[in-house]
Amino acid sequence: MSADGKWKIKVQSPLGTQEVTADIKTDGATFTAHTEGGAMGGQDISGEVMGDTLTWSSKITNPIHLTIDFEAKVSGDQMTGNAKLGMFGNAPLSGERV
């Protein structure tokens, strides 16, 4: 599984669909990415690679301060997963390589 490349990712949050683009680069059991768009704005993130699954956390400050924990499974040019929104529950995640 290679998650390397540019992705368009959508999270179905309680505030509506949040769309970001992410440029992902894997390096063994870790990855880095730069994201743009959505409530998170531009962020540099890093996370773990476990087989075909990526996990990472992001902190947002708008509209509230919240740490979101992500888990996404990559299959070819598609990504599916979940975003844990703390007290706001879970939100489905989907993405496609662009």
C-alpha positions as CSV (number, residue, x, y, z in Angstrom):
1,M,0.0,0.0,0.0
2,S,1.3,3.4,-0.9
3,A,-0.6,6.5,0.3
4,D,2.0,8.8,-1.3
5,G,0.5,11.6,-3.3
6,K,-2.1,14.3,-3.3
7,W,-5.6,13.5,-1.8
8,K,-8.9,15.1,-1.6
9,I,-10.4,14.1,1.8
10,K,-13.9,14.7,3.1
11,V,-15.1,14.5,6.7
12,Q,-18.9,14.5,7.3
13,S,-18.8,16.6,10.5
14,P,-21.7,17.9,12.6
15,L,-20.9,21.3,11.0
16,G,-21.3,19.9,7.5
17,T,-18.8,18.4,5.1
18,Q,-15.3,19.5,5.6
19,E,-13.0,19.1,2.6
20,V,-9.2,19.3,2.7
21,T,-6.4,18.4,0.3
22,A,-3.5,16.6,1.7
23,D,-0.1,15.9,0.1
24,I,1.1,12.7,1.8
25,K,4.6,11.3,2.0
26,T,5.2,7.9,3.7
27,D,8.5,6.8,5.1
28,G,8.3,3.2,6.5
29,A,6.0,3.2,9.5
30,T,5.4,7.0,9.5
31,F,4.1,9.6,7.2
32,T,4.0,13.4,6.9
33,A,1.5,15.6,5.1
34,H,0.5,19.2,4.5
35,T,-3.2,19.9,4.5
36,E,-5.2,22.9,3.2
37,G,-8.9,23.8,3.5
38,G,-11.8,23.0,5.8
39,A,-12.1,24.2,9.4
40,M,-8.5,23.0,10.1
41,G,-7.0,25.4,7.5
42,G,-3.4,24.7,6.5
43,Q,-1.6,22.3,8.8
44,D,1.5,20.1,8.8
45,I,0.7,16.7,10.2
46,S,2.5,13.5,10.9
47,G,1.2,10.1,11.8
48,E,1.7,6.3,11.7
49,V,1.4,3.8,8.9
50,M,0.2,0.3,9.9
51,G,-0.2,-1.9,6.8
52,D,-2.9,-0.1,4.8
53,T,-4.0,2.2,7.6
54,L,-3.0,5.7,8.4
55,T,-3.6,7.2,11.9
56,W,-3.0,10.8,13.0
57,S,-4.3,13.6,15.2
58,S,-5.0,17.3,14.3
59,K,-5.8,20.2,16.5
60,I,-8.3,22.8,15.4
61,T,-9.1,26.2,17.0
62,N,-12.0,27.2,14.8
63,P,-14.9,27.1,15.5
64,I,-13.7,25.5,18.9
65,H,-10.6,24.1,20.3
66,L,-10.6,20.3,19.6
67,T,-8.2,17.5,18.9
68,I,-9.4,15.2,16.2
69,D,-8.1,11.6,16.0
70,F,-8.2,10.1,12.4
71,E,-7.9,6.6,11.1
72,A,-8.1,5.9,7.4
73,K,-7.7,2.7,5.3
74,V,-6.1,3.2,1.9
75,S,-7.1,0.9,-0.9
76,G,-5.7,1.9,-4.3
77,D,-6.8,5.5,-5.0
78,Q,-9.6,5.4,-2.3
79,M,-9.5,6.1,1.4
80,T,-12.2,5.4,4.0
81,G,-12.2,5.9,7.7
82,N,-13.3,7.7,10.8
83,A,-12.6,11.0,12.6
84,K,-13.1,10.9,16.4
85,L,-14.5,14.3,17.4
86,G,-14.2,14.0,21.2
87,M,-17.5,14.8,22.9
88,F,-19.1,15.3,19.4
89,G,-18.8,11.6,18.5
90,N,-17.5,10.2,15.2
91,A,-17.6,11.4,11.7
92,P,-17.1,9.3,8.5
93,L,-14.1,10.1,6.4
94,S,-13.6,9.4,2.7
95,G,-10.9,10.4,0.2
96,E,-9.6,10.0,-3.3
97,R,-6.2,10.4,-4.8
98,V,-6.1,13.3,-7.2
